[in-house]
């Protein structure tokens, strides 16, 4: 049984095996982002702090892109799907962040939630294949190396943890809400 904290986040197992621990921390950080963005309207999701152009809406869209990129595009070698496949990333490498201002809160939430659902299925599919955490992504980096599923999971935990720190500052600037 998973313990859920006062913010609706599943607590990672304190004595789980490597896979359960990695997946537990990834789910915890996904839920932390959801908590930091919950209940905000378009203005709240578009708020910035200081000189930064980073927004919570941009963060939802960016992390949707990162989820799809690592678990579908790299791990399984699949082609990019909409909206990512139609982007000229050379012209705007931060398109995911910038274009979020054009999306409604409902569109941003749906995009992120759907990408997380696809990512969960992609991990389940990879693990069902028997390669475990050591299996390599089907799509290699430009230098020819392929990261393992373990590396991808750790990277995703790091990605969420870093952006959740940003989300703390952004949410506090929007309405004063604070918390770990």
Order of alpha helices (4+ residues) and beta strands (2+ residues): alpha-alpha-alpha-alpha-alpha-alpha
